[in-house]
Structures are given as structure tokens and as C-alpha cells.
Amino acid sequence: MSRAPAWAPPLLAVQFLTRLPVPGLARLSAAAAADGFARAMAWLPLIGAAIGLVTATVFTASAMLWPPVIAALLALVVEALLTGALHEDAVADFCDAFGGHARGEEALRILRDSRIGSYGALGLGLTVALRCAAIVALPPALAVAAIVAAATLGRLWAVLLAAILPPVGAGTAARTGGVPPRRALLALLASVPGVAPLAWLMPAAVAIQAAVALVLLPALARLLRRRIGGSTGDGLGFAVAIGQLALLLGVAAR
């Protein structure tokens, strides 16, 4: 397989996580693009931190004009526009597929269906409402650090899930080719800049998040393995959303 140049993986990570135009990638061969996408997984937490910084900036600026709840909703809207609602779509699909008793091919068919059913609507509404409520409950400086850390660690959750669970189907998860331990370690190191401010302000919250991940990630992996035999793009996207929500709720807890 043709190896991607060093500049390709971070740009492919930006292309994957956002809807920003990324020049230069069209020059890559199919083999180099596949190699670069697999290596891009290690960059996801760092790109997530940048996305979180945009969200936090919009929240801070909006809070100067409107009440915190409106500012938080506007920030989440901008984030969804920036990412193409990638993770929101994953939450809806995941809840539709696993809210009932679908398994195997039936669950995979629901995951591929772009329509949102009752479970998907409920899951998406709850996650957005809880994220908004948690942000509003925090003091401004802490809210900024928590938003950035949540965006960072959510993407790290996706990388770790891909590292412990084989991909199924031919979608996004399959394109990663699985995440070897070395790449997962690089992703862990890449998460440090986005988490450091919150770790300085609330080290206990970051420690609790690590403990929560040790419980929820294996549970999510067992569910996916039992129902469909591995991970999909929607499974990884759901891990991002739950990782973000878990951190925000942990920081907002009294």
C-alpha cells in the first residue's frame, strides 16, 4: 500500500470531522488516502479540541448578548454546522437501531437509514438538551474549559472504541482498518492540550471521566459486539457524543 505523506493524516482528520474545505487531498492516490485516513485517527482528539474551541468561543461571545441558555444553543448549532451534524446523526441512528431489539443485518440496515424514528428523536433531543443544560450550569471560564475538554475526549472515546472493537460493514469504521495500540496511544497524547485547562481547574473531573470511560466504553463495545459483531461509523459517532456528554455532566455535578 502506498504510504500517505506526513501532511495528509491531520488534513484527512479535518476533512472527516468537519465540513471545512481541505485543499490538496485530491492529489492523494486511493491507497495513500486509505493509509492516511487510518493514521488520521490519532489526530481526532486534537481536531476535536479545535472544534471545541470554536464552540466555546461562540458560547462566550453569544453570552454577551443573550441569556446563557440561548448562547449555549447557538454554540451547539454552530458546532453542528461545522461538523455537518455528524455526531448528532450518529446518536439518532444508534438509538433507532439499538433502542429496540434489532440485531445483525436488521440493526445495520437501520444504522444505514438516514430517517429518524421515535428512539432516534428521543435520544437526539435528550443529548442536546443535557449538553445545553450542563453548559449553562457552569461558570463562564469553567464552561469554556469543559466544552473544549469534552470535544477532545469525545473524539478520544471514538479512537479507543475503534481500538478495542473490530469494524463491520464497509463504512467509516472499516476505513480505519482498526486502530492499533500505538495509534491509540498517540491519540491519548494528542488529547492532552485540549484537556489540560480543565485538568488545571478541576483535576477531579478529569479523573472521574477516566473512570467513567473504563466503565462505559467496554459496555458500549459489548453491546455493539453482541448486536452487530463490531463497530460502525455510527457507533464511533455515538461514542463521541456520549463521551462529550459524560464529561459535561461530570463537571456540572454539584
Protein Blocks (a to p, Z undefined) as FASTA:
>chain_A
ZZddfklmmmmmmmmmmccdcehjlmpcfklmmmmmmmmmmmmmmmmmmmmmmmmmmmmm
mmmmmcfklmmmmmmmmmmmmnoommmmmmmmmmmmmmmmcehjllmmmmmpmbdcfklm
mmmmmmmmmmmmmmmmpcfklmmmmmmmmmmmmmmmmmmmmmmpccehjbfklmnnpaaf
klmmmmmmmmmmmmmmmmmmmmmlmmmmmmmmmmmmmmmmmmmmmmnopacfklmmmmmm
mmmmmmmmmmmpZZ
